[in-house]
Amino acid sequence: MESAAAGAKTAVHEMNGVGHAYPESEYPAVRAWLRGPVLK
């Protein structure tokens, strides 16, 4: 999901059941985000 409130680009990615940990299984989603919306 993306939002453009106040002209800022944002993205939301829910990671259910992981608490404050950042599991390796989420790395591909971060790579895709960095290569996609952030750099555009």
PQR file of N, CA, C, O and H, with PARSE charges and radii, in Angstrom:
ATOM      1  N   MET A   1       0.848  -1.171   0.000 -0.4000 1.5000
ATOM      2  CA  MET A   1       0.000   0.000   0.000 -0.0000 2.0000
ATOM      3  C   MET A   1       0.897   1.238   0.000  0.5500 1.7000
ATOM      4  O   MET A   1       1.907   1.270   0.702 -0.5500 1.4000
ATOM      5  N   GLU A   2       0.537   2.246  -0.775 -0.4000 1.5000
ATOM      6  CA  GLU A   2       1.307   3.484  -0.829 -0.0000 2.0000
ATOM      7  C   GLU A   2       0.404   4.669  -0.548  0.5500 1.7000
ATOM      8  O   GLU A   2      -0.796   4.618  -0.819 -0.5500 1.4000
ATOM      9  H   GLU A   2      -0.284   2.220  -1.346  0.4000 1.0000
ATOM     10  N   SER A   3       0.966   5.722  -0.012 -0.4000 1.5000
ATOM     11  CA  SER A   3       0.225   6.941   0.284 -0.0000 2.0000
ATOM     12  C   SER A   3       1.060   8.131  -0.124  0.5500 1.7000
ATOM     13  O   SER A   3       2.289   8.073  -0.067 -0.5500 1.4000
ATOM     14  H   SER A   3       1.941   5.764   0.209  0.4000 1.0000
ATOM     15  N   ALA A   4       0.422   9.205  -0.533 -0.4000 1.5000
ATOM     16  CA  ALA A   4       1.154  10.401  -0.952 -0.0000 2.0000
ATOM     17  C   ALA A   4       0.702  11.625  -0.158  0.5500 1.7000
ATOM     18  O   ALA A   4       0.694  12.731  -0.699 -0.5500 1.4000
ATOM     19  H   ALA A   4      -0.575   9.253  -0.580  0.4000 1.0000
ATOM     20  N   ALA A   5       0.335  11.459   1.080 -0.4000 1.5000
ATOM     21  CA  ALA A   5      -0.085  12.574   1.921 -0.0000 2.0000
ATOM     22  C   ALA A   5       1.045  13.586   2.031  0.5500 1.7000
ATOM     23  O   ALA A   5       2.197  13.211   2.253 -0.5500 1.4000
ATOM     24  H   ALA A   5       0.341  10.561   1.519  0.4000 1.0000
ATOM     25  N   ALA A   6       0.724  14.865   1.878 -0.4000 1.5000
ATOM     26  CA  ALA A   6       1.686  15.963   1.977 -0.0000 2.0000
ATOM     27  C   ALA A   6       2.815  15.837   0.964  0.5500 1.7000
ATOM     28  O   ALA A   6       3.883  16.417   1.161 -0.5500 1.4000
ATOM     29  H   ALA A   6      -0.211  15.170   1.697  0.4000 1.0000
ATOM     30  N   GLY A   7       2.601  15.092  -0.111 -0.4000 1.5000
ATOM     31  CA  GLY A   7       3.606  14.976  -1.160 -0.0000 2.0000
ATOM     32  C   GLY A   7       4.732  14.001  -0.876  0.5500 1.7000
ATOM     33  O   GLY A   7       5.642  13.865  -1.694 -0.5500 1.4000
ATOM     34  H   GLY A   7       1.734  14.621  -0.271  0.4000 1.0000
ATOM     35  N   ALA A   8       4.696  13.324   0.251 -0.4000 1.5000
ATOM     36  CA  ALA A   8       5.756  12.370   0.589 -0.0000 2.0000
ATOM     37  C   ALA A   8       5.380  10.975   0.113  0.5500 1.7000
ATOM     38  O   ALA A   8       4.219  10.575   0.207 -0.5500 1.4000
ATOM     39  H   ALA A   8       3.957  13.434   0.915  0.4000 1.0000
ATOM     40  N   LYS A   9       6.361  10.231  -0.398 -0.4000 1.5000
ATOM     41  CA  LYS A   9       6.121   8.841  -0.782 -0.0000 2.0000
ATOM     42  C   LYS A   9       6.302   7.967   0.455  0.5500 1.7000
ATOM     43  O   LYS A   9       7.289   8.088   1.180 -0.5500 1.4000
ATOM     44  H   LYS A   9       7.304  10.556  -0.474  0.4000 1.0000
ATOM     45  N   THR A  10       5.341   7.095   0.677 -0.4000 1.5000
ATOM     46  CA  THR A  10       5.433   6.156   1.802 -0.0000 2.0000
ATOM     47  C   THR A  10       5.039   4.774   1.315  0.5500 1.7000
ATOM     48  O   THR A  10       4.401   4.626   0.272 -0.5500 1.4000
ATOM     49  H   THR A  10       4.540   6.996   0.088  0.4000 1.0000
ATOM     50  N   ALA A  11       5.419   3.783   2.069 -0.4000 1.5000
ATOM     51  CA  ALA A  11       5.027   2.413   1.762 -0.0000 2.0000
ATOM     52  C   ALA A  11       4.820   1.669   3.079  0.5500 1.7000
ATOM     53  O   ALA A  11       5.509   1.929   4.066 -0.5500 1.4000
ATOM     54  H   ALA A  11       5.937   3.903   2.916  0.4000 1.0000
ATOM     55  N   VAL A  12       3.873   0.751   3.081 -0.4000 1.5000
ATOM     56  CA  VAL A  12       3.584  -0.057   4.264 -0.0000 2.0000
ATOM     57  C   VAL A  12       3.753  -1.523   3.886  0.5500 1.7000
ATOM     58  O   VAL A  12       3.256  -1.982   2.858 -0.5500 1.4000
ATOM     59  H   VAL A  12       3.314   0.540   2.279  0.4000 1.0000
ATOM     60  N   HIS A  13       4.456  -2.232   4.733 -0.4000 1.5000
ATOM     61  CA  HIS A  13       4.633  -3.671   4.530 -0.0000 2.0000
ATOM     62  C   HIS A  13       4.477  -4.334   5.890  0.5500 1.7000
ATOM     63  O   HIS A  13       5.341  -4.191   6.755 -0.5500 1.4000
ATOM     64  H   HIS A  13       4.860  -1.859   5.568  0.4000 1.0000
ATOM     65  N   GLU A  14       3.389  -5.052   6.083 -0.4000 1.5000
ATOM     66  CA  GLU A  14       3.149  -5.705   7.363 -0.0000 2.0000
ATOM     67  C   GLU A  14       3.910  -7.015   7.452  0.5500 1.7000
ATOM     68  O   GLU A  14       3.962  -7.794   6.500 -0.5500 1.4000
ATOM     69  H   GLU A  14       2.688  -5.169   5.380  0.4000 1.0000
ATOM     70  N   MET A  15       4.498  -7.239   8.620 -0.4000 1.5000
ATOM     71  CA  MET A  15       5.200  -8.496   8.895 -0.0000 2.0000
ATOM     72  C   MET A  15       4.530  -9.112  10.118  0.5500 1.7000
ATOM     73  O   MET A  15       4.952  -8.882  11.251 -0.5500 1.4000
ATOM     74  H   MET A  15       4.455  -6.606   9.393  0.4000 1.0000
ATOM     75  N   ASN A  16       3.505  -9.881   9.882 -0.4000 1.5000
ATOM     76  CA  ASN A  16       2.741 -10.476  10.984 -0.0000 2.0000
ATOM     77  C   ASN A  16       3.533 -11.544  11.714  0.5500 1.7000
ATOM     78  O   ASN A  16       4.199 -12.378  11.099 -0.5500 1.4000
ATOM     79  H   ASN A  16       3.162 -10.068   8.962  0.4000 1.0000
ATOM     80  N   GLY A  17       3.448 -11.504  13.031 -0.4000 1.5000
ATOM     81  CA  GLY A  17       4.037 -12.552  13.857 -0.0000 2.0000
ATOM     82  C   GLY A  17       5.540 -12.490  14.040  0.5500 1.7000
ATOM     83  O   GLY A  17       6.138 -13.488  14.444 -0.5500 1.4000
ATOM     84  H   GLY A  17       2.907 -10.827  13.530  0.4000 1.0000
ATOM     85  N   VAL A  18       6.187 -11.344  13.755 -0.4000 1.5000
ATOM     86  CA  VAL A  18       7.640 -11.290  13.901 -0.0000 2.0000
ATOM     87  C   VAL A  18       8.097 -10.406  15.057  0.5500 1.7000
ATOM     88  O   VAL A  18       9.291 -10.370  15.355 -0.5500 1.4000
ATOM     89  H   VAL A  18       5.701 -10.534  13.426  0.4000 1.0000
ATOM     90  N   GLY A  19       7.192  -9.697  15.712 -0.4000 1.5000
ATOM     91  CA  GLY A  19       7.586  -8.814  16.811 -0.0000 2.0000
ATOM     92  C   GLY A  19       8.546  -7.753  16.319  0.5500 1.7000
ATOM     93  O   GLY A  19       8.330  -7.155  15.265 -0.5500 1.4000
ATOM     94  H   GLY A  19       6.223  -9.726  15.470  0.4000 1.0000
ATOM     95  N   HIS A  20       9.611  -7.512  17.080 -0.4000 1.5000
ATOM     96  CA  HIS A  20      10.593  -6.500  16.690 -0.0000 2.0000
ATOM     97  C   HIS A  20      11.740  -7.091  15.869  0.5500 1.7000
ATOM     98  O   HIS A  20      12.653  -6.373  15.461 -0.5500 1.4000
ATOM     99  H   HIS A  20       9.787  -7.998  17.937  0.4000 1.0000
ATOM    100  N   ALA A  21      11.687  -8.378  15.637 -0.4000 1.5000
ATOM    101  CA  ALA A  21      12.719  -9.037  14.837 -0.0000 2.0000
ATOM    102  C   ALA A  21      12.560  -8.654  13.370  0.5500 1.7000
ATOM    103  O   ALA A  21      11.491  -8.210  12.952 -0.5500 1.4000
ATOM    104  H   ALA A  21      10.945  -8.961  15.968  0.4000 1.0000
ATOM    105  N   TYR A  22      13.608  -8.824  12.603 -0.4000 1.5000
ATOM    106  CA  TYR A  22      13.540  -8.584  11.163 -0.0000 2.0000
ATOM    107  C   TYR A  22      14.069  -9.826  10.476  0.5500 1.7000
ATOM    108  O   TYR A  22      15.273  -9.953  10.254 -0.5500 1.4000
ATOM    109  H   TYR A  22      14.477  -9.185  12.943  0.4000 1.0000
ATOM    110  N   PRO A  23      13.166 -10.750  10.137 -0.5600 1.5000
ATOM    111  CA  PRO A  23      13.586 -12.045   9.595  0.2800 2.0000
ATOM    112  C   PRO A  23      14.171 -11.953   8.189  0.5500 1.7000
ATOM    113  O   PRO A  23      13.770 -11.108   7.388 -0.5500 1.4000
ATOM    114  N   GLU A  24      15.109 -12.823   7.907 -0.4000 1.5000
ATOM    115  CA  GLU A  24      15.737 -12.869   6.580 -0.0000 2.0000
ATOM    116  C   GLU A  24      14.717 -13.096   5.475  0.5500 1.7000
ATOM    117  O   GLU A  24      14.946 -12.703   4.331 -0.5500 1.4000
ATOM    118  H   GLU A  24      15.435 -13.509   8.557  0.4000 1.0000
ATOM    119  N   SER A  25      13.616 -13.715   5.797 -0.4000 1.5000
ATOM    120  CA  SER A  25      12.591 -13.969   4.785 -0.0000 2.0000
ATOM    121  C   SER A  25      11.995 -12.670   4.229  0.5500 1.7000
ATOM    122  O   SER A  25      11.360 -12.687   3.174 -0.5500 1.4000
ATOM    123  H   SER A  25      13.430 -14.034   6.726  0.4000 1.0000
ATOM    124  N   GLU A  26      12.191 -11.557   4.921 -0.4000 1.5000
ATOM    125  CA  GLU A  26      11.673 -10.259   4.470 -0.0000 2.0000
ATOM    126  C   GLU A  26      12.689  -9.476   3.628  0.5500 1.7000
ATOM    127  O   GLU A  26      12.335  -8.447   3.052 -0.5500 1.4000
ATOM    128  H   GLU A  26      12.707 -11.543   5.777  0.4000 1.0000
ATOM    129  N   TYR A  27      13.917  -9.932   3.545 -0.4000 1.5000
ATOM    130  CA  TYR A  27      14.953  -9.224   2.773 -0.0000 2.0000
ATOM    131  C   TYR A  27      14.557  -8.981   1.321  0.5500 1.7000
ATOM    132  O   TYR A  27      14.778  -7.881   0.815 -0.5500 1.4000
ATOM    133  H   TYR A  27      14.204 -10.768   4.013  0.4000 1.0000
ATOM    134  N   PRO A  28      13.974  -9.974   0.625 -0.5600 1.5000
ATOM    135  CA  PRO A  28      13.583  -9.723  -0.770  0.2800 2.0000
ATOM    136  C   PRO A  28      12.580  -8.571  -0.911  0.5500 1.7000
ATOM    137  O   PRO A  28      12.643  -7.813  -1.879 -0.5500 1.4000
ATOM    138  N   ALA A  29      11.671  -8.438   0.033 -0.4000 1.5000
ATOM    139  CA  ALA A  29      10.692  -7.348  -0.023 -0.0000 2.0000
ATOM    140  C   ALA A  29      11.386  -5.999   0.132  0.5500 1.7000
ATOM    141  O   ALA A  29      11.003  -5.029  -0.522 -0.5500 1.4000
ATOM    142  H   ALA A  29      11.620  -9.053   0.820  0.4000 1.0000
ATOM    143  N   VAL A  30      12.394  -5.929   0.983 -0.4000 1.5000
ATOM    144  CA  VAL A  30      13.136  -4.678   1.176 -0.0000 2.0000
ATOM    145  C   VAL A  30      13.944  -4.350  -0.075  0.5500 1.7000
ATOM    146  O   VAL A  30      13.983  -3.198  -0.505 -0.5500 1.4000
ATOM    147  H   VAL A  30      12.705  -6.717   1.514  0.4000 1.0000
ATOM    148  N   ARG A  31      14.583  -5.349  -0.655 -0.4000 1.5000
ATOM    149  CA  ARG A  31      15.337  -5.113  -1.897 -0.0000 2.0000
ATOM    150  C   ARG A  31      14.425  -4.581  -3.000  0.5500 1.7000
ATOM    151  O   ARG A  31      14.784  -3.637  -3.703 -0.5500 1.4000
ATOM    152  H   ARG A  31      14.551  -6.285  -0.305  0.4000 1.0000
ATOM    153  N   ALA A  32      13.255  -5.181  -3.150 -0.4000 1.5000
ATOM    154  CA  ALA A  32      12.309  -4.747  -4.174 -0.0000 2.0000
ATOM    155  C   ALA A  32      11.857  -3.313  -3.907  0.5500 1.7000
ATOM    156  O   ALA A  32      11.711  -2.522  -4.839 -0.5500 1.4000
ATOM    157  H   ALA A  32      12.963  -5.949  -2.579  0.4000 1.0000
ATOM    158  N   TRP A  33      11.636  -2.980  -2.644 -0.4000 1.5000
ATOM    159  CA  TRP A  33      11.217  -1.634  -2.267 -0.0000 2.0000
ATOM    160  C   TRP A  33      12.331  -0.629  -2.586  0.5500 1.7000
ATOM    161  O   TRP A  33      12.066   0.441  -3.135 -0.5500 1.4000
ATOM    162  H   TRP A  33      11.754  -3.623  -1.887  0.4000 1.0000
ATOM    163  N   LEU A  34      13.551  -0.969  -2.248 -0.4000 1.5000
ATOM    164  CA  LEU A  34      14.673  -0.062  -2.509 -0.0000 2.0000
ATOM    165  C   LEU A  34      14.897   0.130  -4.000  0.5500 1.7000
ATOM    166  O   LEU A  34      15.263   1.220  -4.439 -0.5500 1.4000
ATOM    167  H   LEU A  34      13.766  -1.838  -1.803  0.4000 1.0000
ATOM    168  N   ARG A  35      14.681  -0.908  -4.768 -0.4000 1.5000
ATOM    169  CA  ARG A  35      14.880  -0.809  -6.226 -0.0000 2.0000
ATOM    170  C   ARG A  35      13.677  -0.205  -6.927  0.5500 1.7000
ATOM    171  O   ARG A  35      13.783   0.206  -8.083 -0.5500 1.4000
ATOM    172  H   ARG A  35      14.384  -1.793  -4.411  0.4000 1.0000
ATOM    173  N   GLY A  36      12.553  -0.143  -6.263 -0.4000 1.5000
ATOM    174  CA  GLY A  36      11.316   0.355  -6.883 -0.0000 2.0000
ATOM    175  C   GLY A  36      10.939   1.741  -6.430  0.5500 1.7000
ATOM    176  O   GLY A  36      11.564   2.715  -6.850 -0.5500 1.4000
ATOM    177  H   GLY A  36      12.467  -0.476  -5.324  0.4000 1.0000
ATOM    178  N   PRO A  37       9.938   1.859  -5.587 -0.5600 1.5000
ATOM    179  CA  PRO A  37       9.373   3.153  -5.213  0.2800 2.0000
ATOM    180  C   PRO A  37      10.366   4.158  -4.645  0.5500 1.7000
ATOM    181  O   PRO A  37      10.224   5.355  -4.894 -0.5500 1.4000
ATOM    182  N   VAL A  38      11.350   3.719  -3.903 -0.4000 1.5000
ATOM    183  CA  VAL A  38      12.282   4.659  -3.271 -0.0000 2.0000
ATOM    184  C   VAL A  38      13.128   5.394  -4.301  0.5500 1.7000
ATOM    185  O   VAL A  38      13.378   6.591  -4.156 -0.5500 1.4000
ATOM    186  H   VAL A  38      11.466   2.747  -3.701  0.4000 1.0000
ATOM    187  N   LEU A  39      13.567   4.701  -5.330 -0.4000 1.5000
ATOM    188  CA  LEU A  39      14.457   5.307  -6.302 -0.0000 2.0000
ATOM    189  C   LEU A  39      13.734   6.002  -7.456  0.5500 1.7000
ATOM    190  O   LEU A  39      14.381   6.623  -8.300 -0.5500 1.4000
ATOM    191  H   LEU A  39      13.364   3.729  -5.448  0.4000 1.0000
ATOM    192  N   LYS A  40      12.425   5.907  -7.505 -0.4000 1.5000
ATOM    193  CA  LYS A  40      11.674   6.512  -8.610 -0.0000 2.0000
ATOM    194  C   LYS A  40      11.284   7.933  -8.283  0.5500 1.7000
ATOM    195  O   LYS A  40      10.646   8.601  -9.097 -0.5500 1.4000
ATOM    196  H   LYS A  40      11.900   5.402  -6.820  0.4000 1.0000
TER
END
